[in-house]
Amino acid sequence: MKNLSVSSYRQLFLSMLCMILITNTDAQSKIGIKKINVWADFAFASPKNELKNYYGLGNAMQLYYGVDVPFAFVQYNKKTNLGLSIAGFLDHEKANFSSNNFTTDGLDAKLTSVGVRVRPLANMTIHTHKGNVEPTQLNVEVAELSNIFTKVLSGLYFDFGATHAALIEKPTPDVFRTATMFSYGCAPALAIGKKTTFYIDLGIRKYSWTNSLNTKSSIGSFHVGFGLGFNL
């Protein structure tokens, strides 16, 4: 994320998504809530831009938790389970940074985000729990490789949203910012049951905002954890 801005990533992703939809005239769309996913991760955050001039790495392994609800689906064609899944999400993350000049105990950041999670290559049987999950190839080894590859593809996601950032540094007054948020990651399904799905989650996220002096600050974080999906 050093060479491209958040807006550049967003434009690149939307362009790729439009090309996929345009070239697949056999796409089928569905609207409805079939599943709810909950997440609990450890987050490893670091200050970026103007913020890193005053703060360094603090306490690692802060808690991240959230929920997303897929509500719109576009199956690319009838012969494949791959499609587009769009979900609304709400999540919360904490971050801690140490003061570079040791004048305070450091900065605590509380980040509450809302937005959309896009899975561009989602497995429709996982997210709509309709049809057969396992591949049906005659060759067992090919079937297993195909299943692993499909699960990894299905786990790819991109988050776009807005964040309420509370920046707390005692004894100074609390500072509040509205940040733009962008993240990407992979959360493949490790186990799929009739009612629940178990995921592993790996993600990279960035929060960006403009300060009162028109400077830019941001927080970057890496997530690792697990999720549970519940069929409705």
BELCOR-V177320 format. One record per residue. N is the residue number from 1. RES is the residue in three letters. PHI is phi in degrees with one decimal (NA if undefined). OMEGA is omega in whole degrees, 0 to 359 (none if undefined). NEAR is the number of other C-alpha atoms within 12 Angstrom. Layout:
n res phi omega near
N RES PHI OMEGA NEAR
N RES PHI OMEGA NEAR
//
This chain:
n res phi omega near
1 MET NA 181 21
2 LYS -83.6 186 11
3 ASN -95.0 182 8
4 LEU -119.7 177 11
5 SER -81.1 178 19
6 VAL -60.3 180 29
7 SER -64.4 179 20
8 SER -67.3 176 15
9 TYR -62.1 181 23
10 ARG -64.0 180 24
11 GLN -65.0 179 16
12 LEU -64.0 180 16
13 PHE -64.7 181 24
14 LEU -64.4 178 18
15 SER -64.2 178 14
16 MET -64.2 180 16
17 LEU -64.8 179 24
18 CYS -62.8 179 15
19 MET -64.2 179 15
20 ILE -62.7 182 23
21 LEU -69.1 181 24
22 ILE -67.5 183 13
23 THR -81.5 178 13
24 ASN -115.2 183 22
25 THR -75.7 182 15
26 ASP -93.4 183 17
27 ALA -66.3 179 22
28 GLN -123.3 183 23
29 SER -106.4 178 22
30 LYS -140.8 176 21
31 ILE -125.0 178 18
32 GLY 156.8 180 19
33 ILE -100.4 181 23
34 LYS -112.4 190 28
35 LYS -154.1 172 32
36 ILE -131.7 182 31
37 ASN -114.3 176 38
38 VAL -119.5 187 31
39 TRP -132.2 174 35
40 ALA -142.3 185 30
41 ASP -128.2 163 32
42 PHE -95.3 181 30
43 ALA -115.3 178 34
44 PHE -114.9 189 31
45 ALA -104.5 177 40
46 SER -145.4 179 36
47 PRO -76.7 181 33
48 LYS -131.0 177 27
49 ASN 54.7 184 23
50 GLU -61.6 184 21
51 LEU -63.7 182 29
52 LYS -73.2 175 23
53 ASN -73.0 184 20
54 TYR -118.6 185 22
55 TYR -134.3 176 32
56 GLY -121.9 181 28
57 LEU -65.3 179 28
58 GLY -112.3 179 25
59 ASN -71.4 179 23
60 ALA -86.1 176 22
61 MET 54.9 173 24
62 GLN -82.0 186 30
63 LEU -82.2 170 28
64 TYR -123.2 175 36
65 TYR -147.1 183 29
66 GLY -169.1 179 32
67 VAL -144.4 172 30
68 ASP -135.2 183 35
69 VAL -127.7 177 36
70 PRO -65.2 183 38
71 PHE -135.0 181 28
72 ALA -135.7 185 29
73 PHE -138.9 173 35
74 VAL -129.6 176 36
75 GLN -81.2 191 33
76 TYR -64.5 172 30
77 ASN -160.3 186 21
78 LYS -72.6 186 17
79 LYS -90.1 180 13
80 THR -135.6 177 24
81 ASN -87.8 181 34
82 LEU -74.5 179 35
83 GLY -166.5 179 39
84 LEU -97.6 176 41
85 SER -122.1 178 44
86 ILE -120.6 182 35
87 ALA -129.5 168 34
88 GLY -91.1 181 28
89 PHE -137.2 174 30
90 LEU -139.3 180 29
91 ASP -149.0 183 32
92 HIS -142.4 181 29
93 GLU -139.9 176 38
94 LYS -113.6 176 37
95 ALA -140.8 180 40
96 ASN -137.8 180 34
97 PHE -131.4 178 36
98 SER -88.4 179 29
99 SER -79.3 181 24
100 ASN -65.0 181 19
101 ASN -101.4 175 12
102 PHE 59.0 177 15
103 THR -77.6 177 15
104 THR -132.3 178 18
105 ASP -76.8 180 21
106 GLY 118.5 185 27
107 LEU -111.3 172 37
108 ASP -105.9 178 35
109 ALA -117.4 175 38
110 LYS -115.8 191 32
111 LEU -120.0 179 42
112 THR -111.4 188 31
113 SER -122.0 174 37
114 VAL -137.4 181 29
115 GLY 174.7 181 29
116 VAL -121.0 174 29
117 ARG -111.1 182 38
118 VAL -110.7 173 38
119 ARG -109.7 188 42
120 PRO -74.8 181 37
121 LEU -130.4 184 37
122 ALA -70.9 172 40
123 ASN -83.7 185 40
124 MET -63.2 180 40
125 THR -70.3 177 32
126 ILE -78.1 188 44
127 HIS -91.7 175 48
128 THR -119.6 181 39
129 HIS 40.1 178 27
130 LYS -135.7 180 17
131 GLY 104.6 182 16
132 ASN -93.8 180 18
133 VAL -81.2 185 30
134 GLU -77.3 175 26
135 PRO -68.5 187 24
136 THR -117.9 178 15
137 GLN -64.8 180 13
138 LEU -69.8 180 11
139 ASN -79.9 186 11
140 VAL -64.2 181 13
141 GLU -64.2 178 13
142 VAL -64.3 179 16
143 ALA -63.4 180 17
144 GLU -66.7 178 18
145 LEU -63.7 179 17
146 SER -64.1 180 21
147 ASN -65.9 178 26
148 ILE -63.6 181 22
149 PHE -63.0 179 23
150 THR -64.6 180 31
151 LYS -65.5 178 36
152 VAL -65.0 178 28
153 LEU -59.4 182 27
154 SER -65.0 182 35
155 GLY -81.6 180 38
156 LEU -63.7 179 34
157 TYR -146.5 176 34
158 PHE -133.8 180 40
159 ASP -109.8 175 39
160 PHE -129.8 181 34
161 GLY -173.5 178 32
162 ALA -118.6 186 27
163 THR -129.3 169 33
164 HIS -92.0 183 28
165 ALA -105.3 174 32
166 ALA -103.6 182 25
167 LEU -106.0 190 29
168 ILE -117.1 179 25
169 GLU -144.3 181 24
170 LYS -72.2 8 15
171 PRO -94.3 181 12
172 THR -73.9 178 14
173 PRO -63.1 178 11
174 ASP -66.5 179 16
175 VAL -116.5 181 20
176 PHE -120.2 180 22
177 ARG -133.8 170 27
178 THR -102.4 186 26
179 ALA -110.6 168 31
180 THR -90.1 185 33
181 MET -128.3 175 37
182 PHE -141.4 176 39
183 SER -148.3 175 37
184 TYR -144.9 182 32
185 GLY -177.9 180 30
186 CYS -140.6 179 34
187 ALA -132.2 181 41
188 PRO -70.6 178 36
189 ALA -81.8 179 35
190 LEU -89.5 179 26
191 ALA -146.0 184 23
192 ILE -125.7 177 24
193 GLY -113.8 180 20
194 LYS -69.2 184 21
195 LYS -116.0 185 21
196 THR -133.3 176 25
197 THR -131.8 180 32
198 PHE -109.5 183 29
199 TYR -118.2 162 32
200 ILE -109.2 187 30
201 ASP -127.2 173 34
202 LEU -130.6 184 32
203 GLY -150.4 176 32
204 ILE -123.7 186 30
205 ARG -135.1 176 36
206 LYS -139.5 174 42
207 TYR -107.1 182 43
208 SER -132.7 177 34
209 TRP -152.6 179 29
210 THR -105.4 179 20
211 ASN -79.2 182 18
212 SER -63.8 179 13
213 LEU -93.1 177 9
214 ASN 68.0 173 9
215 THR -94.1 182 15
216 LYS -104.3 173 22
217 SER -130.2 179 30
218 SER -157.3 176 38
219 ILE -128.2 175 44
220 GLY -108.9 180 37
221 SER -145.4 175 39
222 PHE -115.2 182 31
223 HIS -110.5 170 36
224 VAL -144.4 182 28
225 GLY 179.1 187 29
226 PHE -138.3 178 30
227 GLY -143.2 175 33
228 LEU -128.6 176 32
229 GLY -108.2 181 36
230 PHE -119.3 177 28
231 ASN -74.1 181 25
232 LEU -101.4 none 19
//
